[in-house]
Each structure stands twice: as structure tokens, then as C-alpha cells.
């Protein structure tokens, strides 16, 4: 059966999206530039949790480098002017950021889970080298899942315009597009289940032990809550829109009937860029050192009872609190 692709034509998104992407770019470059500076120059010695936070910032920075080209694309009314090779590189880096951010956010949540509920587990004493090895493995898998974006043309001609989109609305899907959509959905659903399970287990266990109001435990809960909120705000809308769009394509709806859903989907993809602007909040709540440096920069006094939710403080305080029960 011949594959028929719907043309991506919209008059609204080139008007609405550039200001949003510009805001994401500015907030992202400020927040992650500051974060990388703090990680590299003000956090010594590193701990295993620092490695996860640093790699999350690195994934965000890769996205920020190419966001100006996306801004230009929308300001040009969906006309890509930078050639096919750079279109491939752009889409690859965007996908690398999305999958990398999801992976490292999930690992940060799992790290909180182990530190709070299993304070004596050997994972809490993992070396920086082992954490770096995990990070390298995550990058290797992420690159492998998205390498197909580099192997073939990704741009599409539409009259005098050249479009550069990783998602194509086609009936039926070609194998490469079907693979990309499958990876897109599974890389969200699996981590979502893990995040919800970790959050539910931590909250229920702390409440059962009456520790949910304990100072350091409140900090751990805040850190986990920030991770979950960032994850849902940035990645849930596009996956819901993608599901609705896939159902309509499965029902063989004509292109005219899915135009609105298609626009919503492409608009929600822009929300995935928002993680680069929101992730610095994760760093702030996950590392007391990051908090102290930020407060010094803002000339604010550090609050009493600084919470260590991502390093050894959580492990120690949770152990003490559990022994008191």
C-alpha cells in the first residue's frame, strides 16, 4: 500500500510558538549555563547524584544550542533554510535531549527512592566512577535509539517551503516513522510508571512511619515532587496528543479531519523544550550545594536546616529518623 503523508500546514503555530521558544531558550541558557558553572567549579567533591544532575544539565545544553534554529524555522513560516544535513543533526539533538532528560529525571527519582526508603543499601555508596558508567550507558542507548535520524533525509518539500520535522503524519506509517513513534511513546510510559511507583511508595512509607514532616524527609519529598511535575508538564501533553493522533490515523481519518489534532501535537512538542528551562529547579531542590551557591549569588542568607536530598545528608538523616521509630 502506498504511503500517503498529510501536509503540515498551519497559520497559527508560526505566530504563537516563536515567543514561547524564545522564552524557553533564554531561561534555559541562563539556568543551565549557571548550573554547569556550579557543577564544574563549585561542587567538589562530586557524588554519584551530582553525576546524574550534571548529565541532565548537559542534555539540556545540547538542546539549547540548536533552539535558535527552531525559532528561525517558525519565524520563516515553516521553511527550513539550513540544509538537509543540519536538519538531521537538529532533529537528532532534539530527540537526544528528550530521551536523555527523561532517562536522567527517572534515575534522579530512583536515587531519591533508594536513599529515603533503603538508606543502608549499597547503591547509596556507589562511587562517582560507577555513576559515570551508568551515565555513559544511558547516552549510548539514547544515541542508538535516535541514530536513524542521521542516516536518511528528514526534510520534506511543500511547494516552495522545506519542512524539517521528525514526526510525519502518514497512512500507513513507513518503518522508520513507526519506530520513532514507538520509541517516543515507550520512553515516556516506562519512566512514568517508575516515577509514580516511587512517589507512591515513598509517601505511603513516610506517612506510615510518621516521618513525612521530618525536616530532611520533607526536602526529599520536595525534590521528588519537582521531578514528577517537570516530567508531567513537559512530556505528558505531547504523548496524549500523539495517542489521539495515532488513533485517528488508525481509523483512517482524512487529513482534513486530523488537522486540528496535528496542530495540537506539534504545539505540545514545543513544551518538551520547556524541560531545559525547568530542570534548574530540579538541581536546586536536589543539591544543597547548588542551593548555597545560588543563594550567595542572590545575596541571600542560607536558610536554617539546609536539606540534603540528593547526597549523603538524606541517607544519614533518614537512617537516624528510622532508628527513632
PASEBA-1860 file (N, C-alpha, C; in nm, 3 decimals):
! residues 325
1> XXXXXXXX> 0.085/-0.120/0.000/0.000/0.000/0.000/0.088/0.125/0.000 ~ 0.054/0.220/-0.084/0.132/0.342/-0.094/0.112/0.428/0.030 ~ 0.221/0.483/0.081/0.215/0.569/0.198/0.174/0.711/0.157 ~ 0.072/0.762/0.224/0.024/0.898/0.199/0.047/0.981/0.324 ~ 0.121/1.091/0.310/0.153/1.178/0.424/0.073/1.308/0.414 ~ 0.015/1.347/0.528/-0.058/1.473/0.533/0.042/1.589/0.539 ~ 0.012/1.694/0.467/0.099/1.812/0.467/0.079/1.891/0.596 ~ 0.191/1.931/0.653/0.188/2.008/0.777/0.176/2.156/0.741
9> XXXXXXXX> 0.053/2.206/0.742/0.028/2.346/0.708/-0.051/2.411/0.821 ~ 0.004/2.512/0.879/-0.063/2.582/0.988/-0.028/2.730/0.984 ~ -0.126/2.813/1.010/-0.103/2.957/1.014/-0.090/3.009/1.157 ~ -0.138/2.929/1.251/-0.140/2.973/1.391/-0.006/2.952/1.460 ~ 0.052/2.833/1.445/0.174/2.799/1.520/0.294/2.889/1.491 ~ 0.318/2.930/1.363/0.430/3.022/1.340/0.414/3.156/1.410 ~ 0.293/3.188/1.452/0.270/3.313/1.526/0.283/3.291/1.676 ~ 0.228/3.178/1.722/0.219/3.152/1.866/0.349/3.097/1.925
17> XXXXXXXX> 0.416/3.008/1.852/0.527/2.933/1.910/0.659/3.009/1.924 ~ 0.698/3.099/1.829/0.828/3.166/1.846/0.848/3.236/1.979 ~ 0.750/3.313/2.032/0.773/3.376/2.163/0.796/3.274/2.274 ~ 0.723/3.160/2.268/0.741/3.057/2.369/0.879/2.994/2.360 ~ 0.925/2.963/2.239/1.056/2.901/2.223/1.167/2.998/2.261 ~ 1.149/3.127/2.230/1.248/3.228/2.269/1.260/3.234/2.422 ~ 1.144/3.232/2.491/1.145/3.233/2.638/1.214/3.108/2.692 ~ 1.185/2.992/2.632/1.249/2.867/2.674/1.400/2.875/2.653
25> XXXXXXXX> 1.441/2.932/2.541/1.584/2.945/2.511/1.654/3.034/2.612 ~ 1.596/3.150/2.640/1.660/3.245/2.731/1.669/3.189/2.874 ~ 1.558/3.132/2.921/1.558/3.074/3.056/1.651/2.953/3.062 ~ 1.651/2.874/2.956/1.734/2.754/2.953/1.882/2.785/2.952 ~ 1.923/2.883/2.871/2.066/2.913/2.863/2.116/2.978/2.992 ~ 2.031/3.058/3.057/2.070/3.118/3.184/2.077/3.012/3.294 ~ 1.970/2.933/3.305/1.964/2.833/3.412/2.067/2.724/3.399 ~ 2.081/2.669/3.279/2.174/2.558/3.261/2.318/2.604/3.249
33> XXXXXXXX> 2.338/2.726/3.196/2.473/2.782/3.197/2.523/2.800/3.339 ~ 2.434/2.853/3.425/2.468/2.869/3.567/2.491/2.732/3.631 ~ 2.405/2.635/3.597/2.415/2.502/3.658/2.548/2.436/3.621 ~ 2.585/2.440/3.494/2.711/2.378/3.452/2.830/2.446/3.518 ~ 2.822/2.579/3.534/2.929/2.653/3.602/2.940/2.608/3.748 ~ 2.825/2.592/3.814/2.827/2.548/3.955/2.880/2.406/3.966 ~ 2.832/2.317/3.879/2.877/2.178/3.884/3.028/2.165/3.861 ~ 3.078/2.245/3.768/3.220/2.232/3.731/3.315/2.301/3.828
41> XXXXXXXX> 3.270/2.412/3.889/3.362/2.493/3.967/3.329/2.503/4.116 ~ 3.209/2.466/4.157/3.169/2.489/4.296/3.119/2.364/4.367 ~ 3.124/2.248/4.303/3.077/2.126/4.367/3.192/2.025/4.371 ~ 3.268/2.031/4.477/3.380/1.941/4.498/3.375/1.890/4.642 ~ 3.390/1.759/4.664/3.399/1.655/4.559/3.260/1.620/4.506 ~ 3.256/1.564/4.387/3.130/1.518/4.331/3.085/1.390/4.402 ~ 2.953/1.370/4.402/2.895/1.245/4.450/2.821/1.181/4.333 ~ 2.774/1.060/4.352/2.706/0.989/4.243/2.583/1.065/4.195
49> XXXXXXXX> 2.511/1.129/4.288/2.392/1.205/4.250/2.430/1.328/4.168 ~ 2.547/1.385/4.195/2.592/1.501/4.118/2.613/1.464/3.972 ~ 2.661/1.343/3.948/2.683/1.297/3.810/2.551/1.296/3.733 ~ 2.443/1.250/3.797/2.312/1.246/3.731/2.263/1.387/3.700 ~ 2.278/1.478/3.795/2.234/1.616/3.775/2.316/1.684/3.665 ~ 2.446/1.660/3.664/2.532/1.719/3.562/2.492/1.672/3.422 ~ 2.463/1.544/3.408/2.426/1.491/3.277/2.289/1.540/3.233 ~ 2.200/1.565/3.327/2.071/1.626/3.293/2.094/1.767/3.239
57> XXXXXXXX> 2.182/1.843/3.304/2.215/1.978/3.256/2.282/1.973/3.120 ~ 2.366/1.872/3.098/2.434/1.856/2.969/2.334/1.827/2.858 ~ 2.236/1.741/2.886/2.132/1.711/2.787/2.054/1.837/2.752 ~ 2.025/1.917/2.852/1.952/2.043/2.826/2.036/2.139/2.743 ~ 2.165/2.144/2.770/2.251/2.238/2.699/2.262/2.202/2.551 ~ 2.261/2.072/2.521/2.263/2.028/2.381/2.140/2.079/2.306 ~ 2.026/2.080/2.373/1.904/2.132/2.311/1.914/2.282/2.292 ~ 1.963/2.352/2.393/1.968/2.499/2.387/2.053/2.546/2.269
65> XXXXXXXX> 2.158/2.470/2.237/2.247/2.508/2.128/2.174/2.519/1.994 ~ 2.069/2.438/1.975/2.002/2.434/1.845/1.864/2.501/1.846 ~ 1.816/2.545/1.962/1.685/2.610/1.966/1.674/2.735/1.877 ~ 1.779/2.817/1.863/1.767/2.932/1.773/1.729/2.894/1.630 ~ 1.770/2.777/1.586/1.735/2.732/1.451/1.586/2.696/1.443 ~ 1.531/2.646/1.554/1.386/2.618/1.557/1.308/2.748/1.556 ~ 1.358/2.847/1.626/1.293/2.978/1.627/1.291/3.036/1.486 ~ 1.404/3.028/1.417/1.412/3.076/1.279/1.316/3.001/1.188
73> XXXXXXXX> 1.303/2.871/1.211/1.215/2.786/1.130/1.070/2.833/1.138 ~ 1.024/2.861/1.259/0.885/2.907/1.275/0.867/3.050/1.229 ~ 0.966/3.135/1.252/0.956/3.273/1.203/0.954/3.279/1.050 ~ 1.011/3.176/0.987/1.012/3.168/0.840/0.890/3.095/0.785 ~ 0.787/3.078/0.872/0.662/3.011/0.829/0.688/2.867/0.788 ~ 0.762/2.794/0.871/0.791/2.652/0.850/0.879/2.628/0.727 ~ 0.977/2.713/0.709/1.071/2.696/0.597/1.211/2.676/0.656 ~ 1.266/2.555/0.640/1.399/2.523/0.692/1.503/2.567/0.591
81> XXXXXXXX> 1.593/2.654/0.633/1.689/2.715/0.541/1.834/2.673/0.566 ~ 1.852/2.564/0.640/1.988/2.528/0.681/2.035/2.396/0.623 ~ 1.964/2.343/0.525/2.009/2.223/0.456/1.968/2.093/0.522 ~ 1.976/1.984/0.446/1.930/1.854/0.495/2.019/1.799/0.606 ~ 2.151/1.813/0.591/2.241/1.757/0.691/2.218/1.819/0.828 ~ 2.205/1.951/0.832/2.183/2.014/0.962/2.042/1.986/1.013 ~ 1.946/1.963/0.923/1.813/1.920/0.967/1.823/1.789/1.043 ~ 1.901/1.695/0.990/1.920/1.567/1.058/1.985/1.588/1.195
89> XXXXXXXX> 2.090/1.670/1.199/2.161/1.695/1.325/2.068/1.761/1.426 ~ 1.990/1.857/1.379/1.896/1.927/1.468/1.796/1.830/1.529 ~ 1.730/1.750/1.446/1.629/1.657/1.495/1.691/1.552/1.587 ~ 1.814/1.511/1.556/1.884/1.414/1.640/1.911/1.472/1.778 ~ 1.959/1.596/1.785/1.989/1.658/1.915/1.863/1.684/1.996 ~ 1.754/1.722/1.929/1.628/1.743/1.999/1.580/1.613/2.061 ~ 1.585/1.504/1.983/1.542/1.374/2.034/1.636/1.324/2.142 ~ 1.765/1.351/2.126/1.864/1.312/2.227/1.834/1.381/2.359
97> XXXXXXXX> 1.800/1.509/2.353/1.763/1.582/2.474/1.639/1.523/2.539 ~ 1.536/1.497/2.458/1.411/1.448/2.513/1.430/1.314/2.583 ~ 1.494/1.219/2.515/1.514/1.087/2.575/1.614/1.092/2.689 ~ 1.720/1.172/2.673/1.819/1.185/2.780/1.761/1.249/2.904 ~ 1.682/1.353/2.887/1.619/1.421/3.002/1.526/1.327/3.076 ~ 1.444/1.252/3.002/1.353/1.157/3.064/1.431/1.052/3.143 ~ 1.538/1.001/3.082/1.618/0.897/3.149/1.682/0.948/3.277 ~ 1.743/1.067/3.273/1.812/1.117/3.391/1.715/1.166/3.498
105> XXXXXXXX> 1.600/1.220/3.459/1.497/1.255/3.558/1.450/1.129/3.631 ~ 1.434/1.020/3.555/1.391/0.894/3.616/1.497/0.840/3.711 ~ 1.623/0.847/3.671/1.731/0.799/3.758/1.741/0.884/3.884 ~ 1.718/1.014/3.873/1.721/1.101/3.991/1.610/1.061/4.088 ~ 1.491/1.031/4.034/1.380/0.988/4.118/1.410/0.854/4.185 ~ 1.469/0.760/4.111/1.506/0.631/4.167/1.614/0.647/4.275 ~ 1.705/0.741/4.253/1.808/0.769/4.354/1.744/0.818/4.483 ~ 1.643/0.907/4.473/1.573/0.954/4.593/1.503/0.838/4.662
113> XXXXXXXX> 1.442/0.753/4.582/1.367/0.638/4.636/1.459/0.549/4.720 ~ 1.575/0.516/4.666/1.667/0.428/4.737/1.721/0.496/4.862 ~ 1.755/0.624/4.852/1.815/0.695/4.966/1.716/0.710/5.081 ~ 1.588/0.730/5.048/1.489/0.753/5.153/1.440/0.622/5.214 ~ 1.405/0.524/5.131/1.344/0.401/5.182/1.445/0.290/5.210 ~ 1.563/0.298/5.150/1.666/0.195/5.173/1.800/0.264/5.202 ~ 1.807/0.336/5.313/1.927/0.419/5.340/2.056/0.341/5.354 ~ 2.049/0.211/5.383/2.171/0.133/5.401/2.205/0.048/5.279
121> XXXXXXXX> 2.131/0.066/5.172/2.157/-0.012/5.050/2.292/0.028/4.991 ~ 2.361/-0.070/4.934/2.495/-0.043/4.880/2.493/0.057/4.765 ~ 2.377/0.073/4.699/2.369/0.171/4.590/2.394/0.313/4.641 ~ 2.362/0.337/4.769/2.384/0.470/4.825/2.532/0.502/4.842 ~ 2.616/0.400/4.833/2.760/0.422/4.845/2.831/0.407/4.710 ~ 2.755/0.412/4.602/2.813/0.397/4.469/2.915/0.508/4.444 ~ 3.023/0.472/4.379/3.128/0.569/4.350/3.089/0.657/4.232 ~ 3.160/0.767/4.219/3.138/0.857/4.106/3.166/0.785/3.975
129> XXXXXXXX> 3.267/0.698/3.976/3.303/0.624/3.855/3.189/0.534/3.809 ~ 3.122/0.467/3.904/3.009/0.380/3.868/2.892/0.463/3.816 ~ 2.867/0.577/3.879/2.760/0.665/3.832/2.791/0.717/3.692 ~ 2.917/0.748/3.668/2.958/0.793/3.534/2.938/0.682/3.432 ~ 2.965/0.559/3.473/2.943/0.445/3.384/2.797/0.430/3.347 ~ 2.709/0.449/3.446/2.564/0.445/3.418/2.526/0.556/3.321 ~ 2.581/0.675/3.343/2.551/0.788/3.254/2.596/0.760/3.111 ~ 2.715/0.702/3.097/2.765/0.668/2.962/2.673/0.566/2.896
137> XXXXXXXX> 2.625/0.469/2.974/2.534/0.368/2.920/2.403/0.431/2.874 ~ 2.353/0.526/2.952/2.229/0.597/2.915/2.249/0.672/2.783 ~ 2.361/0.742/2.771/2.388/0.816/2.647/2.402/0.721/2.529 ~ 2.467/0.607/2.550/2.486/0.511/2.441/2.353/0.457/2.391 ~ 2.264/0.421/2.484/2.132/0.371/2.446/2.052/0.480/2.376 ~ 2.058/0.602/2.429/1.983/0.713/2.370/2.030/0.744/2.229 ~ 2.162/0.743/2.209/2.216/0.766/2.074/2.170/0.656/1.980 ~ 2.176/0.530/2.026/2.137/0.418/1.941/1.989/0.427/1.900
145> XXXXXXXX> 1.903/0.468/1.993/1.759/0.476/1.964/1.726/0.586/1.863 ~ 1.812/0.687/1.855/1.782/0.801/1.767/1.877/0.814/1.649 ~ 1.967/0.718/1.634/2.068/0.727/1.527/2.005/0.728/1.388 ~ 1.885/0.668/1.374/1.822/0.663/1.242/1.793/0.801/1.186 ~ 1.784/0.901/1.274/1.757/1.037/1.228/1.875/1.095/1.149 ~ 1.992/1.035/1.168/2.112/1.083/1.099/2.137/1.009/0.967 ~ 2.067/0.899/0.946/2.102/0.812/0.833/2.030/0.843/0.702 ~ 1.923/0.919/0.708/1.847/0.946/0.586/1.787/1.085/0.588
153> XXXXXXXX> 1.741/1.134/0.473/1.681/1.268/0.465/1.560/1.282/0.558 ~ 1.552/1.392/0.626/1.441/1.418/0.719/1.356/1.537/0.674 ~ 1.405/1.612/0.578/1.329/1.729/0.533/1.225/1.685/0.428 ~ 1.124/1.768/0.410/1.018/1.738/0.316/0.978/1.866/0.243 ~ 0.967/1.859/0.112/0.930/1.973/0.031/0.779/1.994/0.032 ~ 0.738/2.119/0.049/0.597/2.155/0.043/0.588/2.286/-0.036 ~ 0.570/2.275/-0.167/0.572/2.392/-0.253/0.712/2.452/-0.255 ~ 0.720/2.579/-0.218/0.849/2.648/-0.211/0.915/2.634/-0.074
161> XXXXXXXX> 0.848/2.565/0.018/0.898/2.551/0.155/0.969/2.418/0.172 ~ 1.066/2.418/0.264/1.133/2.294/0.303/1.109/2.273/0.451 ~ 1.034/2.168/0.485/1.000/2.142/0.624/1.099/2.044/0.686 ~ 1.125/2.065/0.815/1.217/1.979/0.891/1.145/1.932/1.016 ~ 1.085/1.813/1.008/1.007/1.758/1.119/1.044/1.612/1.139 ~ 1.058/1.574/1.266/1.090/1.434/1.297/0.965/1.347/1.288 ~ 0.848/1.407/1.314/0.722/1.333/1.307/0.651/1.364/1.176 ~ 0.610/1.261/1.108/0.533/1.277/0.985/0.400/1.205/1.002
169> XXXXXXXX> 0.292/1.272/0.964/0.158/1.216/0.975/0.128/1.141/0.847 ~ 0.150/1.009/0.849/0.138/0.928/0.728/0.046/0.808/0.749 ~ -0.015/0.763/0.642/-0.102/0.646/0.643/-0.067/0.556/0.523 ~ -0.022/0.433/0.544/0.027/0.383/0.674/0.167/0.436/0.700 ~ 0.214/0.418/0.823/0.348/0.466/0.859/0.456/0.385/0.787 ~ 0.563/0.454/0.747/0.680/0.382/0.700/0.754/0.328/0.823 ~ 0.837/0.225/0.807/0.903/0.161/0.923/0.981/0.259/1.011 ~ 1.053/0.353/0.950/1.134/0.447/1.029/1.046/0.536/1.115
177> XXXXXXXX> 0.936/0.585/1.058/0.844/0.672/1.133/0.774/0.594/1.243 ~ 0.735/0.469/1.213/0.670/0.385/1.314/0.765/0.356/1.429 ~ 0.894/0.331/1.398/0.994/0.307/1.502/1.009/0.431/1.590 ~ 1.017/0.547/1.528/1.036/0.671/1.603/0.920/0.696/1.699 ~ 0.797/0.672/1.651/0.679/0.694/1.736/0.675/0.592/1.850 ~ 0.717/0.469/1.822/0.718/0.366/1.926/0.818/0.403/2.036 ~ 0.938/0.443/1.997/1.039/0.486/2.094/0.988/0.606/2.174 ~ 0.923/0.699/2.105/0.869/0.820/2.167/0.771/0.783/2.279
185> XXXXXXXX> 0.680/0.690/2.252/0.578/0.653/2.350/0.637/0.570/2.464 ~ 0.717/0.469/2.429/0.771/0.380/2.532/0.869/0.452/2.625 ~ 0.945/0.547/2.570/1.041/0.621/2.653/0.970/0.713/2.751 ~ 0.842/0.734/2.732/0.762/0.812/2.827/0.687/0.721/2.924 ~ 0.620/0.618/2.872/0.533/0.535/2.955/0.609/0.459/3.063 ~ 0.724/0.399/3.025/0.803/0.324/3.124/0.849/0.411/3.239 ~ 0.918/0.523/3.212/0.960/0.612/3.321/0.843/0.669/3.401 ~ 0.728/0.695/3.335/0.611/0.746/3.407/0.567/0.647/3.514
193> XXXXXXXX> 0.561/0.520/3.478/0.522/0.418/3.576/0.621/0.414/3.692 ~ 0.750/0.418/3.661/0.852/0.417/3.766/0.839/0.538/3.858 ~ 0.818/0.656/3.801/0.804/0.777/3.882/0.683/0.768/3.975 ~ 0.572/0.721/3.923/0.450/0.712/4.005/0.466/0.608/4.114 ~ 0.529/0.495/4.082/0.551/0.391/4.183/0.644/0.443/4.293 ~ 0.755/0.507/4.254/0.849/0.560/4.353/0.782/0.664/4.443 ~ 0.707/0.755/4.382/0.641/0.861/4.459/0.540/0.803/4.557 ~ 0.458/0.710/4.509/0.356/0.649/4.595/0.418/0.572/4.709
201> XXXXXXXX> 0.523/0.494/4.681/0.588/0.416/4.785/0.653/0.505/4.890 ~ 0.720/0.610/4.847/0.787/0.699/4.942/0.685/0.768/5.031 ~ 0.580/0.824/4.972/0.480/0.896/5.051/0.410/0.804/5.150 ~ 0.369/0.686/5.103/0.296/0.594/5.191/0.386/0.544/5.304 ~ 0.513/0.515/5.274/0.603/0.464/5.376/0.637/0.571/5.479 ~ 0.660/0.694/5.435/0.691/0.801/5.531/0.571/0.834/5.618 ~ 0.453/0.830/5.560/0.333/0.856/5.641/0.310/0.742/5.740 ~ 0.337/0.620/5.698/0.319/0.506/5.788/0.412/0.517/5.908
209> XXXXXXXX> 0.533/0.568/5.884/0.631/0.583/5.991/0.625/0.722/6.056 ~ 0.528/0.804/6.014/0.510/0.940/6.067/0.636/1.025/6.049 ~ 0.699/1.009/5.933/0.821/1.083/5.904/0.800/1.190/5.797 ~ 0.677/1.204/5.746/0.656/1.294/5.634/0.676/1.441/5.671 ~ 0.676/1.473/5.804/0.700/1.611/5.846/0.843/1.632/5.897 ~ 0.923/1.526/5.893/1.064/1.536/5.934/1.137/1.627/5.835 ~ 1.224/1.714/5.885/1.287/1.816/5.800/1.350/1.763/5.673 ~ 1.440/1.666/5.688/1.510/1.615/5.571/1.419/1.534/5.481
217> XXXXXXXX> 1.319/1.467/5.540/1.225/1.391/5.459/1.136/1.484/5.377 ~ 1.099/1.599/5.432/1.023/1.698/5.357/1.104/1.747/5.237 ~ 1.235/1.762/5.258/1.320/1.802/5.148/1.326/1.697/5.038 ~ 1.334/1.570/5.079/1.336/1.461/4.980/1.205/1.456/4.903 ~ 1.094/1.475/4.972/0.964/1.476/4.905/0.953/1.593/4.808 ~ 1.005/1.709/4.848/1.001/1.826/4.759/1.082/1.801/4.633 ~ 1.199/1.739/4.650/1.284/1.708/4.536/1.214/1.614/4.439 ~ 1.152/1.508/4.494/1.081/1.412/4.410/0.960/1.476/4.343
225> XXXXXXXX> 0.890/1.561/4.417/0.772/1.628/4.361/0.809/1.717/4.243 ~ 0.922/1.787/4.254/0.967/1.872/4.144/0.997/1.788/4.020 ~ 1.062/1.674/4.039/1.093/1.585/3.926/0.965/1.540/3.857 ~ 0.867/1.498/3.935/0.741/1.449/3.878/0.667/1.561/3.804 ~ 0.662/1.681/3.863/0.592/1.792/3.799/0.658/1.831/3.667 ~ 0.791/1.843/3.668/0.863/1.877/3.544/0.838/1.771/3.437 ~ 0.842/1.645/3.478/0.820/1.534/3.384/0.681/1.542/3.321 ~ 0.579/1.562/3.404/0.442/1.563/3.353/0.413/1.687/3.269
233> XXXXXXXX> 0.458/1.802/3.314/0.431/1.926/3.240/0.496/1.923/3.102 ~ 0.619/1.871/3.095/0.694/1.877/2.970/0.660/1.764/2.873 ~ 0.629/1.645/2.925/0.620/1.529/2.837/0.481/1.464/2.828 ~ 0.393/1.491/2.922/0.259/1.430/2.915/0.174/1.484/2.801 ~ 0.165/1.618/2.780/0.076/1.670/2.675/0.106/1.615/2.535 ~ 0.233/1.607/2.497/0.265/1.561/2.361/0.235/1.413/2.345 ~ 0.249/1.335/2.451/0.219/1.193/2.441/0.069/1.167/2.434 ~ -0.010/1.248/2.504/-0.155/1.238/2.493/-0.199/1.276/2.351
241> XXXXXXXX> -0.145/1.387/2.300/-0.179/1.431/2.164/-0.136/1.328/2.060 ~ -0.018/1.268/2.080/0.031/1.165/1.989/-0.061/1.043/1.989 ~ -0.111/1.006/2.106/-0.203/0.891/2.115/-0.332/0.919/2.040 ~ -0.389/1.038/2.061/-0.512/1.075/1.991/-0.490/1.077/1.840 ~ -0.377/1.133/1.799/-0.344/1.140/1.656/-0.328/1.000/1.597 ~ -0.264/0.911/1.670/-0.244/0.774/1.622/-0.377/0.701/1.606 ~ -0.468/0.723/1.700/-0.599/0.661/1.691/-0.674/0.709/1.567 ~ -0.668/0.838/1.541/-0.735/0.892/1.424/-0.674/0.838/1.295
249> XXXXXXXX> -0.542/0.822/1.293/-0.477/0.764/1.175/-0.515/0.617/1.159 ~ -0.525/0.545/1.269/-0.565/0.404/1.264/-0.707/0.390/1.211 ~ -0.792/0.489/1.242/-0.929/0.488/1.193/-0.939/0.540/1.049 ~ -0.819/0.574/0.992/-0.811/0.621/0.853/-0.893/0.748/0.828 ~ -0.881/0.840/0.923/-0.946/0.969/0.904/-0.871/1.048/0.796 ~ -0.941/1.126/0.712/-0.873/1.206/0.611/-0.789/1.316/0.674 ~ -0.693/1.369/0.599/-0.603/1.471/0.652/-0.677/1.591/0.707 ~ -0.785/1.631/0.641/-0.861/1.748/0.686/-0.921/1.726/0.825
257> XXXXXXXX> -0.955/1.600/0.856/-1.020/1.569/0.984/-0.922/1.565/1.100 ~ -0.793/1.555/1.073/-0.695/1.548/1.181/-0.608/1.672/1.187 ~ -0.644/1.775/1.114/-0.561/1.896/1.108/-0.548/1.962/1.244 ~ -0.659/1.973/1.318/-0.655/2.039/1.449/-0.571/1.958/1.547 ~ -0.594/1.825/1.549/-0.517/1.739/1.639/-0.368/1.745/1.604 ~ -0.338/1.750/1.476/-0.199/1.760/1.431/-0.135/1.889/1.481 ~ -0.207/1.999/1.471/-0.155/2.127/1.521/-0.130/2.122/1.671 ~ -0.225/2.061/1.743/-0.209/2.049/1.889/-0.085/1.966/1.921
265> XXXXXXXX> -0.066/1.858/1.847/0.050/1.772/1.871/0.181/1.848/1.849 ~ 0.193/1.918/1.737/0.316/1.992/1.709/0.337/2.105/1.811 ~ 0.228/2.163/1.859/0.241/2.267/1.962/0.290/2.208/2.093 ~ 0.238/2.090/2.129/0.281/2.028/2.256/0.425/1.978/2.249 ~ 0.474/1.949/2.128/0.615/1.912/2.117/0.705/2.025/2.166 ~ 0.659/2.149/2.147/0.736/2.264/2.192/0.747/2.266/2.344 ~ 0.647/2.208/2.413/0.653/2.202/2.559/0.768/2.113/2.606 ~ 0.810/2.016/2.522/0.922/1.932/2.564/1.051/2.014/2.576
273> XXXXXXXX> 1.061/2.124/2.502/1.178/2.211/2.515/1.178/2.282/2.650 ~ 1.059/2.290/2.713/1.047/2.362/2.839/1.127/2.296/2.950 ~ 1.156/2.167/2.934/1.233/2.099/3.041/1.369/2.163/3.061 ~ 1.426/2.221/2.953/1.557/2.285/2.967/1.548/2.409/3.056 ~ 1.430/2.471/3.062/1.412/2.588/3.147/1.371/2.550/3.289 ~ 1.305/2.435/3.304/1.255/2.394/3.437/1.353/2.306/3.514 ~ 1.442/2.238/3.444/1.534/2.147/3.512/1.623/2.215/3.616 ~ 1.663/2.343/3.598/1.740/2.406/3.706/1.668/2.406/3.841
281> XXXXXXXX> 1.534/2.402/3.840/1.459/2.390/3.965/1.487/2.254/4.029 ~ 1.501/2.151/3.945/1.536/2.017/3.995/1.673/2.021/4.062 ~ 1.770/2.087/3.997/1.904/2.096/4.056/1.898/2.165/4.192 ~ 1.820/2.271/4.200/1.812/2.350/4.323/1.758/2.266/4.439 ~ 1.652/2.191/4.415/1.591/2.113/4.522/1.665/1.981/4.548 ~ 1.753/1.942/4.458/1.820/1.813/4.473/1.960/1.824/4.532 ~ 2.016/1.944/4.539/2.153/1.957/4.589/2.166/2.078/4.681 ~ 2.203/2.058/4.807/2.221/2.169/4.900/2.336/2.262/4.858
289> XXXXXXXX> 2.439/2.203/4.796/2.550/2.287/4.748/2.502/2.382/4.640 ~ 2.420/2.331/4.550/2.362/2.415/4.445/2.279/2.527/4.508 ~ 2.202/2.493/4.612/2.123/2.594/4.683/2.211/2.702/4.742 ~ 2.320/2.660/4.808/2.406/2.758/4.875/2.470/2.853/4.776 ~ 2.519/2.800/4.664/2.583/2.886/4.564/2.483/2.983/4.505 ~ 2.362/2.934/4.474/2.258/3.022/4.419/2.223/3.132/4.517 ~ 2.213/3.098/4.643/2.178/3.199/4.744/2.289/3.301/4.762 ~ 2.412/3.256/4.750/2.523/3.352/4.757/2.518/3.448/4.640
297> XXXXXXXX> 2.487/3.395/4.523/2.478/3.480/4.405/2.366/3.582/4.417 ~ 2.259/3.540/4.481/2.144/3.630/4.501/2.158/3.712/4.628 ~ 2.272/3.693/4.698/2.299/3.767/4.822/2.191/3.744/4.926 ~ 2.148/3.619/4.933/2.051/3.581/5.034/2.119/3.492/5.136 ~ 2.078/3.503/5.259/2.136/3.418/5.362/2.079/3.278/5.348 ~ 2.163/3.178/5.368/2.117/3.040/5.363/2.022/3.016/5.479 ~ 1.910/2.949/5.446/1.813/2.918/5.550/1.866/2.813/5.645 ~ 1.807/2.809/5.762/1.849/2.710/5.860/1.800/2.573/5.817
305> XXXXXXXX> 1.870/2.472/5.862/1.828/2.336/5.832/1.836/2.303/5.685 ~ 1.948/2.334/5.623/1.966/2.305/5.481/1.944/2.157/5.456 ~ 1.868/2.127/5.354/1.828/1.990/5.328/1.917/1.927/5.224 ~ 1.970/1.813/5.254/2.049/1.738/5.156/1.962/1.625/5.103 ~ 1.897/1.648/4.991/1.805/1.549/4.936/1.868/1.464/4.829 ~ 1.988/1.499/4.788/2.043/1.420/4.679/2.178/1.362/4.711 ~ 2.229/1.388/4.832/2.362/1.342/4.865/2.356/1.267/4.998 ~ 2.463/1.270/5.073/2.469/1.183/5.189/2.377/1.227/5.302
313> XXXXXXXX> 2.335/1.355/5.303/2.253/1.403/5.413/2.123/1.328/5.425 ~ 2.058/1.297/5.315/1.932/1.225/5.319/1.953/1.086/5.378 ~ 2.060/1.025/5.332/2.089/0.890/5.381/2.106/0.891/5.532 ~ 2.187/0.987/5.584/2.214/0.991/5.727/2.090/1.025/5.807 ~ 2.018/1.130/5.767/1.903/1.176/5.844/1.793/1.074/5.839 ~ 1.774/1.008/5.725/1.670/0.908/5.716/1.703/0.788/5.803 ~ 1.830/0.753/5.811/1.872/0.642/5.897/1.841/0.675/6.043 ~ 1.875/0.799/6.084/1.850/0.839/6.223/1.702/0.840/6.254
321> XXXXX> 1.624/0.896/6.161/1.480/0.905/6.184/1.417/0.768/6.189 ~ 1.463/0.675/6.106/1.407/0.541/6.105/1.442/0.467/6.234 ~ 1.563/0.495/6.287/1.604/0.427/6.411/1.522/0.475/6.528 ~ 1.466/0.598/6.517/1.389/0.654/6.628/1.249/0.592/6.635 ~ 1.207/0.524/6.527/1.072/0.468/6.526/1.063/0.339/6.605
END
